[in-house]
């Protein structure tokens, strides 16, 4: 193999695929990145056997070939090179990759590419085409609510359901639920339902480039995998087997108290309360005051810690229903408010022991359910 590539392009490609490299593995080759020539371009691939990412970058190919290079060594080295062309040549007999860039001349010990797991090939003709910008927004509104604890693997995933021209993403961790709906441009012939690891979807949102308009999603029959393909990047992930909870039963259908307030003001108040609440049990007290003819409605958001002190913010709000004092995990509140892009948001609930329902005002495609915390004394 003998190729020449721009340092900027190589660094960009390595940054995309490096997140799929196995952190700890009994197979040394999984700590490497596959570098291979592919129809006039350079292909970079990494996998941890649960998720794989491939990126194609432009290169001048003099001799075809492939090898696998230690990921951290290569990415750290390339990041230090000057912004010039990088010449790479492989000595097959010793599996040594030589990199030359400006005054730098480096040899890296590699592992034969034959030992690298084969990356799946998607049937793109049968795939579903989704708008990248819309998909990224949908992903960002659900992945944060998925569980990170492997005790219930099914909750570490995001359920995707597609029927006709309607798509729904849902995630839950036992304390909160995020549901995002959307319409797609072309209906599917058969309903699709799968559970995709939240980490894989988070990586997809991260690597989807600004220039990409369409992502092709395919779930090959019987392989237990999902493949997302964009112009220069492909992500493959194992699906999670099992049955996702019936979240429709969790969504409250009525409310007694409803508060509508500025999203940015609510978020700012939660961030300030979190400074103090994070020292304890992350409790933020929400005091909803309907007001009267003389006094407008308000919502007081407070956080307290015995060690560091107390913070309270009063935000003007439009209140329906009676006064209510309720408590939520303030980090959960902040995370959902971070992904709401409407000027105003609504908080609906029935009592201090009932779930709260958070909705963007003027957007019926997203909802978030959050369980209350015990107020104590």
ABEGO torsion letter per residue (X at the ends): XBBBBBAAAAAAAAAAAAAABBABBABAAAABBBBBBBGGBBBBBBBAGABBBBBBBBBBBABBEBBBBBAAAAAAAAAABBBBBBBBBBBAAAGBBBBBBEABBBBBBBBBAAABBBBBBBBAAABBBBBAAAAAAAAAAAAAABBABAABAAAABBBBBBBEABBBBBBBAGABBBBBBBBBABBBABBBBBBBBAAAAAAAAAABBAABABBBBBBBBGAGBBBBBBAABBBBBBBBBEBBBBAAAABBABBABBBBBBAAAAAAAAAAAAAAAAABAGBBBBBBBAEBAABBBBBBBBBBBAAAEBBBBBBBBBBBEBBBBBBBBAAAAAAAAAABABABBBBBBABAABBBBBBBBGBAABBBBBBBBBAEX
